[in-house]
Amino acid sequence: MRSSDTIGRHRRGSTESGFEHAALLYDDDEGLVAGVVNHVRAGLEAEDVVVVVLPDAHLDLVRDGLGGDAPGVVLQEARRLGRNPARLVPALHGFADQYPGRRIRAVGEGLWPGRPEDELAAHLQHDALTNVAFADRPVTMLCPYDTRRLDTDTAADVRAAHPLLVEAGDTVPNATFADPLKLAEAVAGPFPDAPDMGETLVYTAPHGPRTVRRAVAEHAAAAGLGADRLADLCLAVHEVAVNTVVHTEGPGILSLWHTDDRVVVEVQDSGYIADPLVGRHPPGPEDGRGYGLFLTHRLCDLVRMQSTRDGGTTVRMTMYLDHR
């Protein structure tokens, strides 16, 4: 065993080795602050670039715990940056690109009181996929999880997503670390069925995307979604519908519904997307597809996707009526 204050300790300014990914399992505020502060100070000593992303209340606790070291750390609020967890991968890639030749030391907490179940599932999927997205990048990541808020299945998924665990101040290899792609697929779904009160539309080329956009605009406006966010949702859904027309031979199915706090749009088609990170990184100029899903993640509050060779692709997009 080795103390958590030595996680990922490297030569000063070093980018040796690749991704290091640990879960910090804590059961009180003192355990959170001690684990995060040790992790951050080890990074500062090694001259890593350090970024901490936590919910507001925890951000304040860690800021106080860092004291005079706080100005040397980038501190960001998790609910704004990571409500749609798929935005976190490009955000960290972009942050790392600002500091070529430097190791990035990050802290990211994605579970907070009252977080909806679908957002939690999306965050767990993100946590698993970070092992793929940053496999060759000089990044050391610590993910705090409050064990008081984890049921048995979620706790098992959290452990399975991390090659390392920090418990009681010690960092240990995790014997239950799972295949990241299989875990990401497992925690992603299947999605709950759409409610019977919603609307359904079958669309085809060439006018399908325009028809879809009009149907979404009418439904979202009736639900009370504000004009700017309605426009964002229409653009996001249009991009997904275009993928159906361009990349599949069959029709697409649009499902629409809303609740007291959200508008949900789901698009299903027969296509298959092999890239598990699609939408989580900006496609390069040589890529033939992926721009639409990347834009969709940027526009919507939450995007969840399932794609199998036999079952086709389902993209479920959510916009909250009260933008938080």
Rosetta silent file (secondary structure, phi, psi, omega in degrees, C-alpha in Angstrom):
SEQUENCE: MRSSDTIGRHRRGSTESGFEHAALLYDDDEGLVAGVVNHVRAGLEAEDVVVVVLPDAHLDLVRDGLGGDAPGVVLQEARRLGRNPARLVPALHGFADQYPGRRIRAVGEGLWPGRPEDELAAHLQHDALTNVAFADRPVTMLCPYDTRRLDTDTAADVRAAHPLLVEAGDTVPNATFADPLKLAEAVAGPFPDAPDMGETLVYTAPHGPRTVRRAVAEHAAAAGLGADRLADLCLAVHEVAVNTVVHTEGPGILSLWHTDDRVVVEVQDSGYIADPLVGRHPPGPEDGRGYGLFLTHRLCDLVRMQSTRDGGTTVRMTMYLDHR
SCORE:     score description
SCORE:     0.000 S_00000001
   1 L     0.000  153.417  174.215    0.000    0.000    0.000 S_00000001
   2 E  -138.363  147.191 -175.512    1.010    3.588   -0.472 S_00000001
   3 E   -62.213  148.971 -177.777   -0.419    6.738    1.015 S_00000001
   4 H   -65.177  -17.053  179.916   -2.932    8.668   -1.076 S_00000001
   5 H   -78.569    1.977  175.658   -0.661   11.709   -1.040 S_00000001
   6 H  -114.635   11.681  178.598    1.657    9.834   -3.416 S_00000001
   7 L   -58.197  125.297  174.675   -0.908    8.880   -6.058 S_00000001
   8 L    63.401   28.397  179.924    0.659    9.439   -9.440 S_00000001
   9 L   -73.393  124.912 -177.751    3.809   11.037   -8.016 S_00000001
  10 L  -129.806  173.836  172.890    6.213   11.655  -10.901 S_00000001
  11 L   -59.273  152.392 -177.330    9.307   13.679  -11.567 S_00000001
  12 L   -56.664  129.864  178.025    8.644   17.393  -11.569 S_00000001
  13 L    69.513   12.778 -173.612    6.911   18.482  -14.755 S_00000001
  14 L   -80.546  149.126  170.523    6.942   14.890  -16.019 S_00000001
  15 L  -116.778   22.382 -179.542    4.484   13.383  -18.474 S_00000001
  16 L   -62.116  151.967 -178.023    5.768    9.835  -17.958 S_00000001
  17 L    61.255  179.158 -176.114    3.226    7.014  -18.099 S_00000001
  18 L  -109.195 -133.855 -172.609   -0.381    7.433  -19.124 S_00000001
  19 L   -76.432  135.077  173.119   -3.731    7.681  -17.413 S_00000001
  20 E  -122.652  128.725 -167.105   -4.044    7.011  -13.670 S_00000001
  21 E  -137.901  113.638 -177.048   -7.609    6.699  -12.385 S_00000001
  22 E  -127.416  146.016  171.036   -8.651    6.247   -8.764 S_00000001
  23 E   -99.029  130.212  173.194  -11.943    6.362   -6.856 S_00000001
  24 E   -97.671  109.674 -178.501  -11.876    8.079   -3.458 S_00000001
  25 E   -97.985  114.776 -175.647  -14.505    6.353   -1.317 S_00000001
  26 E  -129.746  160.116  179.658  -15.433    8.524    1.662 S_00000001
  27 L  -130.962   11.464  172.520  -18.216    8.618    4.245 S_00000001
  28 L  -159.603  168.701 -176.527  -17.874   12.088    5.788 S_00000001
  29 H   -62.772  -35.185 -179.215  -16.687   15.589    4.870 S_00000001
  30 H   -63.717  -39.772  178.257  -13.368   15.080    6.614 S_00000001
  31 H   -65.754  -38.965  176.513  -12.614   12.044    4.453 S_00000001
  32 H   -61.676  -52.594 -174.994  -13.460   13.972    1.282 S_00000001
  33 H   -63.520  -44.572 -178.801  -11.317   16.979    2.165 S_00000001
  34 H   -61.051  -45.706 -178.019   -8.339   14.927    3.348 S_00000001
  35 H   -65.331  -43.417 -178.731   -8.330   12.739    0.224 S_00000001
  36 H   -69.947  -44.354 -178.370   -8.717   15.613   -2.231 S_00000001
  37 H   -63.156  -41.845  176.774   -6.245   17.936   -0.502 S_00000001
  38 H   -60.653  -42.897  179.864   -3.576   15.193   -0.371 S_00000001
  39 H   -63.187  -44.559 -178.322   -4.125   14.477   -4.050 S_00000001
  40 H   -67.075  -45.395 -177.327   -3.919   18.152   -4.996 S_00000001
  41 H   -66.425  -34.012  174.265   -0.831   18.906   -2.922 S_00000001
  42 H   -62.169  -37.787  177.531    1.008   15.920   -4.391 S_00000001
  43 H   -68.302  -42.468  178.716    0.273   17.396   -7.817 S_00000001
  44 H   -63.015  -39.622  178.721    1.438   20.870   -6.859 S_00000001
  45 H   -63.612  -36.133  179.798    4.671   19.425   -5.463 S_00000001
  46 L   -84.376    1.489 -177.901    5.251   17.582   -8.737 S_00000001
  47 L    63.622   32.172  169.855    4.438   20.782  -10.700 S_00000001
  48 L   -73.792  160.912  169.025    1.403   19.183  -12.317 S_00000001
  49 E   -88.338  124.749 -170.411   -1.425   21.367  -13.597 S_00000001
  50 E  -114.845  129.130  176.399   -4.256   20.796  -11.118 S_00000001
  51 E  -129.390  134.461 -178.650   -7.999   21.173  -11.768 S_00000001
  52 E  -123.488  123.744 -179.096  -10.725   20.358   -9.224 S_00000001
  53 E  -121.756  108.986 -176.109  -14.368   19.965  -10.266 S_00000001
  54 E  -139.932  158.440  170.276  -16.801   19.541   -7.350 S_00000001
  55 L   -60.120  155.831 -172.612  -20.329   20.583   -6.373 S_00000001
  56 H   -47.837  -52.056 -175.293  -20.446   24.026   -4.729 S_00000001
  57 H   -60.677  -40.870  179.833  -20.580   22.889   -1.116 S_00000001
  58 H   -74.230  -32.452  176.230  -17.657   20.516   -1.546 S_00000001
  59 H   -60.993  -41.672  178.387  -15.723   23.062   -3.574 S_00000001
  60 H   -64.098  -42.105  179.493  -15.929   25.459   -0.608 S_00000001
  61 H   -62.465  -44.644 -178.623  -14.739   22.766    1.815 S_00000001
  62 H   -69.630  -38.116  177.039  -11.751   21.870   -0.351 S_00000001
  63 H   -58.692  -45.190  178.136  -10.878   25.521   -0.966 S_00000001
  64 H   -64.333  -40.403 -179.867  -10.754   26.071    2.785 S_00000001
  65 H   -65.349  -31.695  179.106   -8.726   22.888    3.251 S_00000001
  66 H   -75.939  -26.204  179.376   -6.146   24.003    0.684 S_00000001
  67 H    55.556 -122.347 -176.875   -5.665   27.364    2.362 S_00000001
  68 H   -69.681  -11.856  178.013   -2.757   29.175    0.741 S_00000001
  69 H   -83.601  -14.180 -174.550   -2.427   26.501   -1.946 S_00000001
  70 H   -57.458  -40.192 -178.638   -5.884   27.253   -3.395 S_00000001
  71 H   -61.895  -18.588  179.885   -4.735   30.023   -5.802 S_00000001
  72 H   -88.270    7.417 -175.512   -2.515   27.487   -7.590 S_00000001
  73 L  -123.039  138.988  172.960   -5.489   25.254   -8.451 S_00000001
  74 E   -82.081  117.930 -178.138   -8.213   25.642  -11.091 S_00000001
  75 E  -111.718  125.863 -178.387  -11.510   25.247   -9.200 S_00000001
  76 E  -134.721  151.339 -176.852  -14.756   24.653  -11.118 S_00000001
  77 E   -87.428  128.734 -170.165  -18.347   23.853  -10.130 S_00000001
  78 H   -69.266  -35.871 -174.380  -19.460   20.373  -11.166 S_00000001
  79 H   -65.879  -35.371  179.857  -23.163   20.992  -11.810 S_00000001
  80 H   -77.604  -42.914 -175.881  -22.491   23.599  -14.488 S_00000001
  81 H   -75.928  -37.279 -168.476  -19.570   21.838  -16.167 S_00000001
  82 H  -119.658   22.360  177.523  -20.792   18.265  -15.926 S_00000001
  83 L   -57.504  -47.935  167.573  -24.573   18.189  -15.962 S_00000001
  84 L   -92.036  102.724 -173.516  -24.241   16.439  -19.293 S_00000001
  85 H   -59.098  -23.652 -179.180  -21.325   14.156  -18.364 S_00000001
  86 H   -65.935  -15.754  176.626  -20.364   13.639  -22.017 S_00000001
  87 H   -77.442  -14.494 -173.420  -19.029   17.216  -22.038 S_00000001
  88 H   -71.577  -36.990  179.394  -16.375   16.343  -19.461 S_00000001
  89 H   -61.905  -52.658  178.375  -14.095   14.386  -21.805 S_00000001
  90 H   -64.833  -30.790  178.095  -13.691   17.209  -24.362 S_00000001
  91 H   -63.774  -44.251 -179.339  -13.405   19.737  -21.518 S_00000001
  92 H   -72.554  -36.737  174.280  -10.474   17.863  -19.968 S_00000001
  93 H   -59.470  -44.944  179.808   -8.886   17.217  -23.375 S_00000001
  94 H   -63.757  -39.616  178.154   -9.118   20.942  -24.085 S_00000001
  95 H   -63.327  -45.036  179.657   -7.663   21.790  -20.689 S_00000001
  96 H   -63.164  -36.619 -179.044   -4.760   19.376  -21.225 S_00000001
  97 H   -65.526  -21.031  177.606   -4.080   20.823  -24.680 S_00000001
  98 L   -73.761  -15.945 -175.212   -3.482   24.213  -23.057 S_00000001
  99 L  -129.176   65.621 -179.760   -0.502   22.757  -21.182 S_00000001
 100 L   -60.658  138.869  179.410    1.558   20.662  -23.610 S_00000001
 101 L    82.750    2.840  179.936    4.306   18.731  -21.910 S_00000001
 102 L  -116.500  142.975  171.883    2.635   18.940  -18.475 S_00000001
 103 L   -77.504  137.863  176.888    0.859   16.236  -16.497 S_00000001
 104 E   -99.706  129.655  175.657   -2.722   17.113  -15.603 S_00000001
 105 E  -114.178  118.972 -172.799   -3.954   16.186  -12.135 S_00000001
 106 E  -124.179  150.992  170.685   -7.738   16.304  -11.903 S_00000001
 107 E  -126.472  130.962  179.770  -10.450   15.761   -9.315 S_00000001
 108 E  -143.148  121.750  178.157  -14.033   15.231  -10.473 S_00000001
 109 L  -113.396  126.270 -175.432  -17.138   14.410   -8.429 S_00000001
 110 L  -116.026    4.371  179.422  -20.338   13.571  -10.295 S_00000001
 111 L  -115.241  118.740  178.124  -22.721   12.393   -7.579 S_00000001
 112 L  -135.548  161.727 -176.548  -24.564   15.022   -5.563 S_00000001
 113 L   -57.464  133.826  176.601  -27.798   15.032   -3.555 S_00000001
 114 L    82.053    3.240  179.590  -30.912   14.945   -5.712 S_00000001
 115 L   -67.583  129.136 -177.959  -29.152   14.093   -8.967 S_00000001
 116 L   -61.282  153.964 -176.288  -31.662   12.269  -11.227 S_00000001
 117 H   -60.578  -37.775 -178.223  -31.120    8.582  -11.930 S_00000001
 118 H   -69.603  -34.035  175.778  -30.577    9.083  -15.664 S_00000001
 119 H   -67.942  -39.381  178.482  -27.849   11.677  -15.013 S_00000001
 120 H   -62.852  -43.983  177.942  -26.196    9.342  -12.520 S_00000001
 121 H   -60.926  -40.961  179.191  -26.210    6.490  -15.054 S_00000001
 122 H   -65.238  -36.234  179.197  -24.713    8.814  -17.661 S_00000001
 123 H   -69.208  -41.018  177.776  -21.988    9.866  -15.220 S_00000001
 124 H   -62.841  -37.977  175.369  -21.080    6.274  -14.391 S_00000001
 125 H   -62.282  -44.886  176.915  -20.857    5.570  -18.117 S_00000001
 126 H   -57.901  -44.932 -177.430  -18.583    8.597  -18.482 S_00000001
 127 H   -60.322  -40.553  177.247  -16.390    7.407  -15.608 S_00000001
 128 H   -65.510  -42.820 -175.445  -15.889    4.041  -17.307 S_00000001
 129 H   -72.401  -19.096  176.608  -15.148    5.617  -20.698 S_00000001
 130 H   -60.337  -29.323  178.071  -12.476    7.952  -19.311 S_00000001
 131 H   -63.266  -26.866  177.154  -10.233    4.882  -19.128 S_00000001
 132 H   -88.072  -44.340 -173.755  -10.471    4.699  -22.916 S_00000001
 133 H   -65.090  -31.030 -175.191  -10.517    8.418  -23.693 S_00000001
 134 L  -118.075   19.448 -174.194   -7.325    9.197  -21.729 S_00000001
 135 L   -53.546  -36.331 -176.120   -5.466    5.890  -21.943 S_00000001
 136 L  -108.930   12.993 -178.171   -2.409    7.506  -23.540 S_00000001
 137 L  -101.946  145.751  178.079   -2.647   10.949  -21.952 S_00000001
 138 L   -77.831   77.087 -176.648   -0.564   12.136  -18.967 S_00000001
 139 E  -129.706  132.961  172.963   -3.571   12.582  -16.675 S_00000001
 140 E  -113.561  118.612 -172.561   -4.008   11.576  -13.032 S_00000001
 141 E  -119.056  132.440  173.131   -7.694   11.499  -12.053 S_00000001
 142 E  -118.371  127.239 -177.535   -9.305   11.181   -8.628 S_00000001
 143 E  -116.853  103.460  178.892  -13.079   10.611   -8.473 S_00000001
 144 E   -75.111  139.353  174.910  -14.653   11.134   -5.020 S_00000001
 145 E  -136.179  127.896  177.448  -17.804    9.141   -4.178 S_00000001
 146 E   -81.423  110.162 -175.050  -19.806    9.464   -0.966 S_00000001
 147 H   -65.782  -18.387  177.907  -20.489    5.866    0.050 S_00000001
 148 H   -69.846  -17.491 -177.111  -23.525    6.986    2.081 S_00000001
 149 H  -105.474    6.556 -175.976  -25.302    7.791   -1.196 S_00000001
 150 L  -106.555  126.042  169.209  -24.458    4.581   -3.052 S_00000001
 151 L   -77.899  176.315 -172.688  -26.732    1.559   -3.187 S_00000001
 152 H   -61.514  -44.371 -178.092  -25.102   -1.848   -3.557 S_00000001
 153 H   -67.074  -42.562 -179.797  -25.281   -1.985   -7.371 S_00000001
 154 H   -65.649  -40.702  178.062  -24.025    1.580   -7.846 S_00000001
 155 H   -60.403  -39.670  177.995  -21.156    1.018   -5.425 S_00000001
 156 H   -65.277  -40.665  177.951  -20.123   -2.049   -7.425 S_00000001
 157 H   -64.563  -40.545  178.758  -20.237   -0.042  -10.686 S_00000001
 158 H   -59.566  -48.008  179.504  -18.139    2.736   -9.136 S_00000001
 159 H   -63.147  -41.007 -176.766  -15.468    0.269   -8.094 S_00000001
 160 H   -65.220  -21.719 -176.888  -15.545   -1.483  -11.459 S_00000001
 161 L   -83.720   -8.456 -170.327  -14.824    1.804  -13.274 S_00000001
 162 L  -124.799  125.780  177.114  -11.535    2.514  -11.475 S_00000001
 163 L   -67.190  -22.602 -178.976   -8.199    0.664  -11.684 S_00000001
 164 E  -126.634  150.922  175.713   -7.238    2.148   -8.298 S_00000001
 165 E  -127.721  141.967  173.157   -9.153    2.719   -5.057 S_00000001
 166 E  -112.933  114.526 -179.588   -8.431    5.107   -2.185 S_00000001
 167 E  -136.147  129.706  179.051   -9.845    3.827    1.074 S_00000001
 168 L    53.323   36.944  174.681   -8.878    4.960    4.582 S_00000001
 169 L    84.939   -2.731 -178.975   -5.992    6.980    3.150 S_00000001
 170 E  -112.466  144.150  176.183   -4.389    4.157    1.190 S_00000001
 171 E  -103.301  126.224 -176.646   -4.279    3.638   -2.564 S_00000001
 172 E  -132.681  149.520  171.539   -4.589    0.036   -3.677 S_00000001
 173 E   -61.854  146.121 -175.610   -4.976   -1.758   -7.015 S_00000001
 174 L  -102.210  110.888 -178.611   -8.597   -2.667   -7.622 S_00000001
 175 L   -70.661  -16.146 -179.072   -9.176   -6.361   -8.226 S_00000001
 176 L   -99.565   10.163  175.906  -12.761   -5.649   -9.371 S_00000001
 177 L   -59.681  130.506 -173.488  -11.779   -3.218  -12.152 S_00000001
 178 L  -109.108  168.165  173.424  -13.805   -4.235  -15.213 S_00000001
 179 L   -59.044  118.753 -173.907  -13.496   -3.919  -18.970 S_00000001
 180 H   -59.144  -39.576 -177.545  -14.380   -0.217  -19.481 S_00000001
 181 H   -69.496  -40.731  177.890  -16.329   -0.713  -22.703 S_00000001
 182 H   -66.506  -40.057  178.836  -18.424   -3.568  -21.313 S_00000001
 183 H   -66.095  -43.382  179.382  -19.106   -1.609  -18.120 S_00000001
 184 H   -59.531  -40.610  178.382  -20.064    1.526  -20.059 S_00000001
 185 H   -66.815  -39.802 -176.776  -22.528   -0.494  -22.123 S_00000001
 186 H   -67.864  -42.653 -177.065  -23.986   -2.166  -19.034 S_00000001
 187 H   -78.328  -14.452 -177.377  -24.598    1.017  -17.032 S_00000001
 188 H   -73.355  -25.052 -174.192  -26.017    2.846  -20.061 S_00000001
 189 L  -179.458 -166.606   12.526  -29.248    0.918  -20.264 S_00000001
 190 L   -72.794  156.677  179.237  -31.604   -0.294  -21.423 S_00000001
 191 L   -70.234  150.476  169.899  -33.483    2.973  -21.215 S_00000001
 192 L   -61.581  149.183 -179.883  -36.837    3.101  -19.437 S_00000001
 193 L   -63.215  147.703  173.700  -39.746    2.956  -21.881 S_00000001
 194 L   -65.357  144.479 -179.508  -41.171    6.207  -23.179 S_00000001
 195 L   -69.161  153.694 -178.679  -44.455    7.087  -21.435 S_00000001
 196 L   -65.709  -22.268 -175.213  -47.747    6.402  -23.183 S_00000001
 197 L   -76.965   -4.343 -176.199  -48.717   10.083  -22.996 S_00000001
 198 L   -81.360 -174.210  178.363  -46.050   11.080  -25.515 S_00000001
 199 E  -114.046  151.787  178.070  -46.110   11.516  -29.285 S_00000001
 200 E  -134.342  140.241 -178.427  -44.545    9.290  -31.953 S_00000001
 201 E  -141.590  132.620  173.685  -43.618   10.091  -35.545 S_00000001
 202 E   -98.151  131.323 -176.950  -42.052    7.961  -38.265 S_00000001
 203 E  -130.686  154.005 -179.896  -39.863    9.943  -40.679 S_00000001
 204 L  -140.582  173.075  173.592  -37.967    9.216  -43.885 S_00000001
 205 L   -73.059  155.836   -1.092  -35.856   11.017  -46.481 S_00000001
 206 L   -94.182  -11.694 -171.921  -35.841   13.575  -47.920 S_00000001
 207 L   -99.165    6.323 -176.290  -38.100   15.743  -45.754 S_00000001
 208 H   -57.029  -49.978 -178.970  -37.847   13.784  -42.514 S_00000001
 209 H   -59.251  -36.709  178.311  -35.453   16.082  -40.620 S_00000001
 210 H   -66.935  -41.372  178.437  -37.600   19.133  -41.396 S_00000001
 211 H   -63.723  -41.871  178.349  -40.738   17.316  -40.208 S_00000001
 212 H   -61.725  -45.080 -178.176  -38.948   16.200  -37.038 S_00000001
 213 H   -61.661  -42.093  179.722  -37.760   19.715  -36.310 S_00000001
 214 H   -65.040  -42.308  179.805  -41.264   21.128  -36.659 S_00000001
 215 H   -63.718  -41.154  178.854  -42.768   18.452  -34.388 S_00000001
 216 H   -65.232  -42.706 -179.658  -40.138   19.077  -31.702 S_00000001
 217 H   -60.122  -44.969 -178.488  -40.650   22.839  -31.861 S_00000001
 218 H   -66.168  -43.586 -177.677  -44.411   22.525  -31.391 S_00000001
 219 H   -68.270  -45.947 -177.305  -44.172   20.016  -28.552 S_00000001
 220 H   -66.865  -37.096  177.727  -41.389   21.814  -26.661 S_00000001
 221 H   -64.714  -42.205  178.540  -43.095   25.198  -26.988 S_00000001
 222 H   -64.986  -29.748  178.806  -46.339   23.748  -25.606 S_00000001
 223 H   -77.351  -15.057  177.887  -44.367   22.269  -22.699 S_00000001
 224 L   101.623   14.933  177.420  -42.979   25.712  -21.822 S_00000001
 225 L   -71.650  133.035 -178.491  -39.374   25.468  -23.014 S_00000001
 226 L   -62.822  158.007 -170.506  -37.871   28.935  -23.530 S_00000001
 227 H   -59.777  -46.080 -177.320  -37.199   30.195  -27.046 S_00000001
 228 H   -65.009  -42.909 -178.784  -33.387   30.021  -27.005 S_00000001
 229 H   -74.123  -30.243  173.516  -33.272   26.544  -25.513 S_00000001
 230 H   -62.131  -42.835  178.017  -36.060   25.402  -27.819 S_00000001
 231 H   -62.829  -39.861  177.532  -33.922   26.461  -30.760 S_00000001
 232 H   -62.530  -44.003 -179.611  -30.974   24.504  -29.333 S_00000001
 233 H   -63.801  -43.446  179.514  -33.101   21.392  -28.899 S_00000001
 234 H   -60.729  -41.614  178.955  -34.489   21.633  -32.444 S_00000001
 235 H   -65.595  -42.861 -179.951  -30.985   21.937  -33.867 S_00000001
 236 H   -60.880  -47.626 -178.215  -29.737   18.972  -31.819 S_00000001
 237 H   -66.942  -37.251  177.435  -32.607   16.719  -32.891 S_00000001
 238 H   -58.759  -42.788  179.751  -32.261   17.844  -36.508 S_00000001
 239 H   -61.621  -41.475  179.874  -28.602   16.738  -36.482 S_00000001
 240 H   -68.254  -41.140  178.831  -29.552   13.293  -35.186 S_00000001
 241 H   -64.588  -35.797  176.366  -32.390   12.951  -37.717 S_00000001
 242 H   -61.960  -38.517  177.054  -30.019   13.869  -40.539 S_00000001
 243 H   -57.331  -39.888  178.053  -27.795   10.970  -39.442 S_00000001
 244 H   -59.950  -49.316 -175.798  -30.760    8.643  -40.000 S_00000001
 245 H   -65.787  -39.240 -174.152  -31.379    9.944  -43.519 S_00000001
 246 H   -81.993  -38.314 -168.176  -27.706    9.974  -44.535 S_00000001
 247 H  -109.169   -0.520  176.953  -26.394    6.821  -42.878 S_00000001
 248 L  -131.336  163.359  179.257  -29.317    4.353  -42.885 S_00000001
 249 L   -99.866  -14.768 -176.757  -31.698    2.974  -45.483 S_00000001
 250 L   -98.860 -177.451  178.254  -34.754    2.646  -43.247 S_00000001
 251 L   -78.633  167.380  171.684  -37.032    5.136  -41.512 S_00000001
 252 E  -110.766  158.465  178.395  -36.420    6.791  -38.163 S_00000001
 253 E  -120.083  122.125  177.251  -38.798    6.914  -35.215 S_00000001
 254 E  -102.220  129.954  173.783  -39.200   10.125  -33.231 S_00000001
 255 E  -121.996  137.537 -176.937  -40.710    9.982  -29.720 S_00000001
 256 E  -131.513  136.482  170.250  -41.589   13.122  -27.739 S_00000001
 257 E  -158.730  165.920  176.584  -42.767   13.626  -24.179 S_00000001
 258 E  -144.611  158.031  175.907  -42.447   16.047  -21.307 S_00000001
 259 L  -124.520 -167.393 -179.199  -42.819   16.093  -17.535 S_00000001
 260 L   -65.446  -21.810 -173.878  -43.048   18.882  -14.981 S_00000001
 261 L  -124.662   -1.974 -174.038  -39.332   19.627  -15.308 S_00000001
 262 E  -154.889  158.619  167.751  -38.121   18.447  -18.720 S_00000001
 263 E  -112.827  133.014 -179.183  -38.709   17.829  -22.418 S_00000001
 264 E  -122.872  133.358  177.521  -37.391   14.523  -23.762 S_00000001
 265 E  -126.591  130.798  179.986  -36.850   13.635  -27.416 S_00000001
 266 E  -124.458  134.448  177.145  -35.808   10.188  -28.559 S_00000001
 267 E  -120.710  128.426  177.620  -34.687    9.172  -32.044 S_00000001
 268 E  -121.613  139.552  172.316  -34.381    5.524  -33.077 S_00000001
 269 E  -151.658 -178.554 -174.251  -33.054    4.121  -36.340 S_00000001
 270 L   -89.941    2.338 -176.987  -31.382    1.011  -37.746 S_00000001
 271 L   -72.205  163.505  177.223  -27.860    2.467  -37.845 S_00000001
 272 L  -130.325  130.641  178.792  -24.901    1.254  -35.828 S_00000001
 273 L  -114.250  114.589 -174.090  -22.187    3.499  -34.361 S_00000001
 274 L   -80.425  -29.110 -174.847  -19.052    1.573  -33.427 S_00000001
 275 L   -73.795  113.478 -179.567  -17.115    4.388  -31.733 S_00000001
 276 L   -69.380  -15.491 -178.934  -17.936    4.315  -27.982 S_00000001
 277 L  -102.489   11.173 -178.418  -16.624    7.875  -27.640 S_00000001
 278 L   -58.069  136.138 -178.023  -18.689    9.370  -30.453 S_00000001
 279 L    84.985  -13.865 -177.767  -19.914   12.827  -29.487 S_00000001
 280 L  -100.068   -1.056  174.586  -17.376   13.026  -26.659 S_00000001
 281 L  -146.091  142.922  179.499  -14.538   14.359  -28.792 S_00000001
 282 L   -67.666  127.298  179.898  -14.594   16.791  -31.705 S_00000001
 283 L   -62.688  144.567  175.515  -14.123   14.838  -34.941 S_00000001
 284 L   -79.815  171.621 -177.365  -10.987   15.597  -36.880 S_00000001
 285 L   -63.283  -20.443 -179.745  -11.030   16.748  -40.506 S_00000001
 286 L   -86.670   -9.454 -178.588  -10.447   13.172  -41.677 S_00000001
 287 L   -79.647  139.056 -177.842  -13.531   11.829  -39.875 S_00000001
 288 L   -89.329  -14.325 -178.208  -16.610   11.258  -42.001 S_00000001
 289 L  -154.330  169.310  178.790  -19.176   11.491  -39.225 S_00000001
 290 L   116.213  -16.731 -179.631  -19.612   12.469  -35.599 S_00000001
 291 H   -63.320  -41.600 -176.387  -19.999   16.224  -35.902 S_00000001
 292 H   -63.278  -43.646 -179.536  -23.759   16.065  -35.346 S_00000001
 293 H   -71.334  -32.911  174.701  -23.551   14.054  -32.129 S_00000001
 294 H   -63.227  -44.755  178.143  -20.741   16.242  -30.796 S_00000001
 295 H   -63.986  -40.118  179.948  -22.921   19.299  -31.390 S_00000001
 296 H   -59.206  -42.258  177.177  -25.917   17.525  -29.829 S_00000001
 297 H   -64.103  -33.340 -179.806  -23.958   16.971  -26.615 S_00000001
 298 H   -72.884  -28.195 -173.329  -23.006   20.623  -26.536 S_00000001
 299 H   -91.258  -31.606 -171.485  -26.595   21.797  -26.971 S_00000001
 300 L   -99.142  155.377  177.924  -28.608   19.478  -24.703 S_00000001
 301 L   -70.437  -30.144  178.189  -28.676   19.156  -20.918 S_00000001
 302 E  -154.652  135.529  175.569  -28.348   15.393  -21.182 S_00000001
 303 E  -132.548  126.589  175.379  -27.773   13.005  -24.086 S_00000001
 304 E  -123.966  140.664 -175.200  -27.811    9.247  -23.726 S_00000001
 305 E  -136.884  140.614  170.555  -27.110    6.852  -26.572 S_00000001
 306 E  -128.192  138.542  179.447  -27.289    3.118  -27.175 S_00000001
 307 E  -147.688  123.360  176.323  -26.087    1.456  -30.357 S_00000001
 308 E  -133.813  155.622 -178.965  -25.886   -2.251  -31.215 S_00000001
 309 L   -63.085  -36.075 -176.938  -25.465   -4.088  -34.497 S_00000001
 310 L   -87.833  -32.379 -172.346  -28.738   -5.954  -34.024 S_00000001
 311 L  -101.338   -3.956 -178.501  -30.840   -3.304  -32.294 S_00000001
 312 E    78.461 -161.620 -174.501  -29.831   -0.117  -34.107 S_00000001
 313 E  -120.741  135.691  173.752  -29.220    3.236  -32.448 S_00000001
 314 E  -124.112  127.437  176.489  -31.294    5.155  -29.915 S_00000001
 315 E  -119.578  119.700 -179.444  -30.420    8.731  -28.943 S_00000001
 316 E  -112.137  119.594 -175.459  -32.368   10.228  -26.033 S_00000001
 317 E  -114.033  134.808 -177.693  -32.028   14.015  -25.570 S_00000001
 318 E  -123.614  136.955  169.594  -33.222   15.984  -22.538 S_00000001
 319 E  -127.111  130.572  178.224  -33.746   19.705  -21.968 S_00000001
 320 E   -83.881  140.298 -179.740  -34.817   20.997  -18.557 S_00000001
 321 L   -68.044  -34.947  176.284  -37.579   23.584  -18.446 S_00000001
 322 L  -105.068  100.232 -175.275  -35.767   25.390  -15.628 S_00000001
 323 L   -70.200  116.731 -177.816  -32.202   25.767  -16.882 S_00000001
 324 L  -112.098    0.000    0.000  -29.925   25.272  -13.878 S_00000001
